[in-house]
């Protein structure tokens, strides 16, 4: 979400404050989007484990009636809301997908401690106080969708003790879920900027990946794209295959930075081949944190056409985006959008 968007209270209100603000995204003529900001039924088609605590899901629309004009469309960078009934988090033992249940069992020792931490956090004031707290909801950004088949893919990070994580652990292939959308005010115009530089952190790669992917899919868009993605370590890199494939485009390049070293065999400035031996040919993954000097070096390469020709996209935690913005201020780069 942008800084101007209202914040979801997560209670799954029927009359949501997010639904009051109309979408600015225009649909092709004669097309009706499945998503009309009312909850729709979607069946889970596939579940795959992306990292230790991130899973990739594919959901397919379950239509109430045949409508040839209906298509599933999610504009770049926009998110959907997943709603769950609070009673669904209390499940019989071994219900749900085996992959998710294995994660739940492995992290069960952290659940009580992390639940206390979650409760201790400041709660957001509920928008619609007339609604009973029967539901709760969370936002997720599709990384891919098929408008004709009515499917979309999302990356969902599970947290021990998390309310939605407990619900997701009950989902299996064939389960019915409730989604609504679309939300988000990021609008892209073809060739609006000469260069786009994006900085992402962890699972927050989703909205920016979908945005860059949409630009690359447009044959008439010649915007040059640079993605800088930060992850904890190599096993936690998301969309690694997809990014390596996108590197084949003439106007796309990327770099991945790891905050934890791959090995412990470095002494001073001496370098080893531990990471290099695990990478594909020319795969730009670096055993180092993304620091201010590196940020400014990357940005400087995109300033040949002037500061106003560059758009910077950000998505991550508040400390992460604040850190990036400090470099933008020093370089006097004003065009910036935070998801």
C-alpha positions, 0 to 999 in steps of 0.5 A: 500500500502507499502511504496515502491508503487507509490501513486495513484493520484485519477484521474482515469487515463487510463494509470495509474502508478500503471499499469506499475508495474507487479503483483508478485502474481501467479495464479493457472495453467490454470486459468485466473483472471477477474482482468487484470488491466483494468476496468471491470463492476460490478453490486452492489448486496447488501448494508448493514450498518456496522457502522454509516458511514461505509457500506458493499457492494457486487459487482458481475462481469458482463462478456462480454462473457462466459469464463470458465477459468475466475475466480475472485481472489484477493490475501490477502491484495491486493486492487482494484480501483473503478472509477467514472465519475465526473458527477455522483456526481451531482445527482437528489434528492433521487437517490440511496439507501435509507440507503446511502441517509439517511446518506447523508441527516444526514451529509449534514450540514457538507458537505460544511465545510468538502469540504473546508478542502478537497480542502485545502489539498495538492493535489498529482501530477497527473501521466498522465497529458494527460488524461482529468479529467473525472474520479476519483478513490479510492482504496478499499480492499475486505474483502471476495470474491467468485472466482466462483460466481465472487463476492467480498465484501468491506467496504467503509467509507463515509466522508461528502463532499468527492467526492467518498462518494457523488458518493457512495450515488448514488449507489443502488442494481443493479447499475453498477460500474467500478473496476480494479486491482489487486494492492499490493505487499504483498506476503505470503508464508505458515509457513514463520513465526511462529507468525504474530501480526497485529495492525489495526485502524478502516476501515483499518482492511480490508487488514489485515483481508483478509490476516489473513482469508486466512492463517486460510483457509489454513489447512497446515498453522500453523502460530499463529495469533494475531490481535489487532484492535483499534476503537473509541467505541463499535458501531464502531467496524467492523467485530465483528461477523467475528472476534468472529467466527475466535476465534474458530481457535486454532491458532487465537486470537484477542483483540479490544481496544476502545479509547472512554469509553463505559460509564461515571460512572468510578471513579478513578480505580473503574470499572463497568460492563457497557461494560461487559454486552454488550459483548458475552462470552469471547469477548476480547473488552477492554474499554481502548486505546492501549498504548505502554505498552500494545503493548509491552506486546502483542508482548512479548508473540510472541517472545518465538521463537525469534525475527526473527520468528515474522512478524508484520503487520500494517494498519492505519493512519500515526500517528498510524503506527508511534506509533506502530513502535516506540515500534518495534524499542525499542524491536528490531523487524525488520520484519514489513509490512505496508499496 
